[in-house]
Amino acid sequence: MNTFIKRLLVLTALTLPLLPVQNVVNAQNGDYIDDSIYENLPFDMPKVEQPTFPDYTVSIVDFGAKGDGIVLNTKAINDAIKAVNAKGGGKVVIPEGLWLTGPIELLSNVNLYTETNALVLFTDDFEAYPIIKTSFEGLDTRRCQSPISAWNAENIAITGQGVFDGSGDSWRPVKKGKLTSGQWSSLVNSGGVVDESGSIWYPTAGALKGAMATKDFNNPEGINTDEEWNEIRPWLRPVLLNIVKSKKVLLEGVTFKNSPSWCLHPLSCEHITIHNVKVFNPWYSQNGDALDLESCKNALIVNNIFDAGDDAICIKSGKDKDGRRRGEPCQNVIVKNNTVLHGHGGFVVGSEMSGGVKNVYVTGCTFLGTDVGLRFKSTRGRGGVVEGIYIHNINMIDIPHEALLFDLFYGGKAAGEETEADLAGRMKSSVPPVTEETPAFRDIHITNVTCKGAGRAMFFNGLPEMPIRNVHVKDVVITDAKEGIVISQAENVSIENVKVETKGKALQVKQAKDLKVNGKTYNNSAAKALNIDL
């Protein structure tokens, strides 16, 4: 644990802020969700099924676990889970204490319950996490096993008041530009290696080698033998929680923090509820997404607080041919009463959306200083259709970039990291024909949004071969914006009762067809931009 403790001293620790009080939906350890959450939905979806458990309880202490922060409790915790599963189901209790452990594997009919002041700390020993075949960032690949995982399970839960810490600082590379000079100096002096440019720190030489082998986001190429894979093990950062092909899943009450890469990653699950959960990652954490709901069906994301180093609430469905081959859209999702304290996007769709996204309702959410507020992103090669998205009653402040962004030329960088020249260069490429690789965003409805403080109010940036279609924005107020609305490559977009306070142009139309602004229709080609007052 020396490495973990040392880096906690090196980097600024993430402290829990004073948290706003939120409305309560009665999930209470899986008993039920109030049916009122399904009232007035703009699409039909079934009631999300909640897990239930037999009245049978064991403590991990009964299996030899010790909460002293010294003893490694991997076997004890997993033995308790296996025993309850074999008994037919029930509750595995993690009592108050500091519980050091390796990977935990959930099994069917088990509720992993954490008591108040229970802190589960995952070891920073890379060798404790086997390299497995999995999916990461939408592609089939190999990564280290997640600290918490489940495969093909049914009727499972993680509940209570405890904290799960993924020791992510031991795994993650850190960009120099995201630290003060003093923090950077201390981090470099603590060990690890720095790349040739001197701009990124890696925890080990193997992590740097893995990064150099990476061409497609974080998935390495040219690594063939087991020896080579083992050498780059520190680069194969796992998501903190990975639940795959499972049904009736509940996460409730607990806190997840400091994940090696993404934090919560349900993949190909049905009937999943994430309620009253808190996620905290340092703002500088690479790929530190809070929640990536991927190819899931029938989901509730309610009353949560997210503070992320990357996207906060993100809807995905696989990337490029791997995602299209899987062919599982993310659908029937309610996102309600959530607060985002930091993130590259408050609510995000994409960029890995090759299997499609449909029937998503987002309401009653607050974004405080997220880089972008509502963020839709994809690029050529993805394919997939995003449709039937309904967003209502969103409040935001201090959004440094767009309050609302549609970017179909996404290049993999966070908002603000790519220059206008970089974007313009990629947009100058020849226009390809429409194929299964062409992404489509359509039938999106956004109402009752208030934002105070933004870089650019809105940016619609569609593809020439596939414009953004049928997007309806109504009853929106954006004040203290540095720039107004820019619309490019859009068709049948309506802007109604939208107020933008900015020193520049309120609405600039670069290329649009059947654009309706307060009942008046405009058409425009790329020859000359239209400027419209709001």
Protein Blocks (a to p, Z undefined) as FASTA:
>chain_A
ZZmmmmmmmpccdddddddddddddfkgoiaccfklmgoiabdcddddddddddddddfk
lnopacehlaccklmmmmmmmmmmmnopacddddedddddddddddehiacdddehiacd
ddfbfklpccddddeehiacdddddfbdcehiahiadedjbdcdehlmmmpccdfklpcf
klmmmmmmngcjddfkopaccfbfklmmmmmmpmghjacehiabfmlmmmmmmmmcccfb
dcehiahiadehiacehifbbfbdcehiahiadehiacdddfklghiafbdcehiahiad
ehiacddfbdfbdcdebeajllmmnopacehiadehiacfbdfbfbdgdjblmnopehia
dehiacehiabfcdcdddehklpcdehiacehiadehifbbfbdcdfkbghiaehjacfk
lmmmmmmpccddddfklccdehiadehiadehifbfbdcdddfklccehiacehiadehi
fbdcddehiehiacehiacddfbdfbdcfbdghiaeehiacdddfkbccdddZZ
